[in-house]
Amino acid sequence: MAEASVKADSRMHAEAAESADVVRRQFAANAAALSGLGATLRDRAPRAVVTCARGSSDHAATFAKYLVETHARLITSSAAPSLSSVYDAATDLRDVVFVAISQSGKSPDLLASVSNARACGAFVIALCNTPGAPLTQIAHHTVALHAGREQSVAATKSFIATLAALVHLVAEWTRNTELVDALCAAPGQLEQAWSLDWSAALDALLPALNLFVIGRGYGLGVAQEAALKFKETCGIHAEAFSAAEVQHGPMALVNRGFPVLGFSQHDETRAGIESVARDFAQRGARVLLAGGHVAGCTALPTIAAHPVIEPMLMIQSFYRFAARLSRARGLDPDVPPHLRKVTETI
């Protein structure tokens, strides 16, 4: 089935299409504030970074881990919200930057974690898309995502906005002009990425019940995000793995015809991802590879950019494809069963 033959009439599709404008608007609106925040972080010289998020925002936090550890050179880990909301544990967070990521800024467990982190000495930065949300009232500093209203349950433009905000934050913190320049180019590249045709993946994924999504480094977070979108919008049981971890057990499930989607940005991780893709293909799997070229795998078109920007571009192309795949499988990507836009976990 050709991609053009599948209707693009969902809010998910329309909202994802706005991502380039969102990133362009966000960069201009946040420039002065993030310059100041970068200076504050340099003055504070934190000993570590802790992230806290759920769902798509937590996948952005995975991206943040690699971004911070490779550029700010600080250990970065993910906080379990239940430590605060269920166990009422108090962790020593003095001299730690606590980054809370949420589109709505309303989930009770996230708010409990942020309040606890602040009480335990952390410097709290919120990345939030809702002006005046409870999260923004607790944080020391808020980085607005400027994604605008997002009605589809499946987050798209807000996820890309979060990745862009994280790049901007780290660029200002580390005074990395290369990252700033790469982010300046991103809106135009996102427009190009949106136009790419991934219909070559339709035949493999229309009948799929299960699949693996693989990535590594900066690309692991978008692999996690794609797996979530397969579940919630396409009704496919998808699991995301690091290209390194997938060989420790999960590889045993792969047999002839098993679908695998790989995300491979152009950096030091590409050789490893291509090696795993080659192993999958030799086992008879149907391997779809965004980035890189491996014999026996279906190459999906991508836009070349800075390695920290390429995952953002690949997930943009994926969103367009996922909205169409959902329709092709007879589903409504805007109304996933049993889900709401704001999940208020405790």
N, C-alpha and C positions, 0 to 999 in steps of 0.2 A: 504494500500500500504506500503510495507516494505521500510525503508529508503534506503537500499542498492540498490533498484531498480530504484531510481531516480538519474539521471546523475549528477555528480559533475564536471561540465566542465566550470564553470564561473570564472571570475577573482575575484569576491567577495569571492568565496570559497577558491581559491588559496591564496589570500591575507590574509584572516582571519587565514588560517593555519599557517601563518608566525608569529603569535602573540607571541608565546613562545620565539622564537629567538629574536624578537624585544625587548621584556622586558629584556631578558638576556643582549643584547648588550647595551641597554639604561642604565641599572644599572651600568655597568662597565664604560661606557663613561662619565656619569654624576656624578660619586661618588665625585671627588674632588671639582667640581664646586658647587654641592649642599651642601657639607659640609661648604664651605665658605658662601654660600647664607644663610644657616641656622644660622650661626653666625651673619651675618648682620641683619637678622630679629630679633634675640634676642637683639642685641644692639639697634635697632630702637624702639623696644617695641611698635608696632602699636596699635592704639585704635580699629581698625576694619579692615575687609577685604571686598573688593568689587570684584565680578567677572563680566566678560563681555564676551559673546560668543553667537553664533547662532547654531541651529541644534544640531548635535551630540555633538559638543563641549559644548553646553549649558547643555546637559544632564550630561556631565562630571563635569560641574560647580555645578550641584545639588549634586553630590557625594562630591565635594569639600566642600560645605556648611556643610554637616554633619561631614566630616572628620576634618575640621578646628575647628568647634564649639565644638566637643567632645574632641579634643586633644590639640589644642592651646587655647581653651576657649575664643575665640573672636567671636563676632557677625559677621556674614557673609551674605551678601545680593547680589542680582543680579542687575547690572546696566542695564537700558533700553537704548540701543544704540541710539534710536531716541531722547533722551534728548540732545545729542550732535549734531547728524547729521541733525535733523529736527528743534528742539526747540532752539538750541544754548544756552542751560542752563549751568551755571557755578555752580557746587556744591562744597562746602568746603570739600576737600579731604586731608587736612593736617593730617599727622600721620596715613594715611590709606594706606594699601597695595592693589593695584589694579591688579588683575590677569586676563590677557586677554588670551583667549584660542582660537586657530585657527590652522587648518591644513595648510591652504594656506598662511595666514597672509596678505591677499590682499583686503578683503572686505572693501569698502569705509566707511560704517557706523561704523565698528569696529575700523578702523584707526582713524576716527574722535573722537570716544569715548576715545581712548587711548591718543591721542594728548591733548584732553581737560582735561583728568584726570591728566596728567603730569603737565599741566599748572595750574591746581587747587591744586597742592601740593602733589599728590599721588606718592608713590614709585611703579613703574610699573614693573611687572614681566610678561613676555610673555611665554606661552607654545606654541611652533610652530614646525611644521614638515618640513618647507621649509627654508633651510639655506639662509640667506641674504634677506628674504622677507621684505617688507616695515614695517611690525609690529616689526620685530627685530631691525630695525633702530631707532624706537621711544622708545622702552622699556629701562629701566635702566638695566635690566638683562633678558636674554633669557634662558629658559630651553628647550633644543633641545629634540624632541620626538624620533628621530632616527628610525622612522617607515619605512623609505625608500619610494620609489615612490608608490603611491596608485592610480590606474587607475579606479577602479570601482567607480561609483558615490556614491554607498553606502559605507560610511566609516566603517571600521571594525578594522583592526590592529591599525590604528591611534587613535581610541577611546580607545582601551585597553591600548595603549601606554600612553595616557593622564591620565588614571586612575593610572597607575603605576608611572608616573612622579609626580602626586599629592601626592601619598603615600610617595614617596621618599622625596619630599620637606617637607612635614609635619613631617616626621620621623626625618629628620636632624634638622629642626627648633626646635622641642620639645625634641630633644636628646632621642628619644624613640627607644631603641634597639630592643624591641619586634616587632615594625613595620618593622625595617630594616631586621630582621631575617625572618619575614613573607614574605617580598618582595623578599628576596633571594630564598625562596622556590617556589615562584610563577611560574617561567618558567616551572619547571617540572610538576607542578599542571595544568598549562595551556595545556601542552601536553596531560595529562590525560583527562582533560575536553573536548578537541577536539575529543577524541575517543568515547565519550559517545553517546549512541543511544537514541534520542528523538522521534523515529518513532511512539511511542505510541500516540503522539499528532496529527499525520497526519489525522486520521479519523475525528477528531473534527474540524480541521482547513481547510481541503481541500475545503469544501463547504461554509466556513464562509464568511459572508458579513461584520459583525461587531463583535468586541470583546472588552473586558476590559483587561488591563494588570495592575496588582497591585504589589506594593512593599511598603517598608517603611524604613526610615532611610538610611543606606548606600545603600540599594537596590532600592530606589526610582529612582535614576538616570538611572539604567539599565532597569527598567520598562519603563521609558520614551523612552529610546533608542530602546527597543524592539518594542514599539508601532510605532515609526517612521519607523523602518525597515519593519514592517507589511504593512504600507501604501505604502512606496516607492518601495519595491521589490515584494510584494505579492498581491497588490491591495485590501487589506483588511482595512476597516475603523476601526482602533484601537485607543482606548483612554487609557492613563495611569492615574492612580489615586493612591494616598496614601491609604493604607488599612484603615486608619482612615477617610479620606475624602470621600471615595466611598459610605459610609453609609449616607452621607448628600445629598440625592437627586438621584445620579446616580443609586443607588440600585433599584429604581423603574422601570428601564428599563429591569432588569434581569427576564427572564422567562425560561420556560423549553427549554433546548437545547442551551441556550445562552452560547457561549464559553468564558471562563475566564482563563487567564494565570497568575499565581502568582510566584513571586520571593521571597524566604524567607531565608535570611542568618541566621546563628545560633547565635543570640544575643537576646537582650531584646525585640526586635520587633516580634520574631517568634510567641509567643502566640497570639498576636493580629491578625497577618496575618492568622494563622490557624483558628482563630475564624471566621473571615470574609469568608474564604474559606468554612468553614462548613456551614455558612449561605447561601452562594451561592448554595452549593450542595443540601441543603434542599429545595431550590426553584426550583430544577430541572436543574440547570445550569451544563454545562460540564466543570468541573474545572480541570485544569492542574496545578500541583504544583511542582515547582523546589525548593526543600528543604522542610523538614517537611513531615509529613504523617497524612492525614486526611481521615476518612472513607467517601467513596463516591467520592473521588477525585482521579484522575490519577496522580501517583507520577512519576516525571521525574528525572532521575539519576543526582546526583551532586557530587562534590568533597568536602570533609570536609577540611576547612582551617581556618585561622584567619578571623573573621567577616568582616574586611575591604577588604580582598582578595576574599572572596567567590562570591561577585557580579561580579567581573572580570571573574571568572571562569564560572559562569552561563551564562554570555553574550557570552562567547566564545563557549559554547555548543549550545547556541541559534543561533549564526551566522551560524554554520554548518547546523543546521536544517532549518533556514530561506532560505538559498541558495537552498536547496533541495525542500522546499515547493514552492518557486517561480517557479522553473522548473515544478513541479508537477501541478501547476495551469496554465501552458502554457505561462509563462512569462519569460523575460530575466532579472535576477537580476542586471546585469551590466548596463542596459539602461532603467532606470525608465522613464516613459513618462513625458515630460515637464520639466525635471530636467537637471542641469549641475553640473559638479564637483565643480566649484567655483561659488557661488551665490553672485553676487555683489550688495547687497542691499544698499540703501542710507538712 
